[in-house]
Amino acid sequence: MSATEITFLLAFGFIGATICGALGYLVAADRHWLGFALGFLLGPMGVLVAVLLPRDRDPKSDRAKSRAKRESTFYQRGADQWLDECR
């Protein structure tokens, strides 16, 4: 094989891996960068794995709810302690 053929194969492989990475990014449920990595590294098989990734229900709302709950209990404890000190 000549240097030109090797360069062509490497370029073709990189372009194919990038296309599979982009497809993995698009089809991955909520983990786009994981989908890209799987598609880029594993090719069409990685895109298939990215399609089959489990979907999160709604991570933003779950996080927001748990944070609001933590903050309310923290502030409530602080308010109770302050009231106890004032009495």
Number of C-alpha atoms within 10 A of each C-alpha: 5 6 8 9 10 11 11 11 12 12 12 12 13 13 13 16 21 18 17 26 27 19 24 30 24 18 19 24 17 17 17 18 15 18 28 27 21 25 28 25 16 16 21 19 15 22 26 19 16 26 18 12 15 11 12 10 9 9 11 9 10 11 11 11 12 11 12 12 12 12 12 12 12 12 12 12 12 12 12 12 11 11 10 9 8 7 5
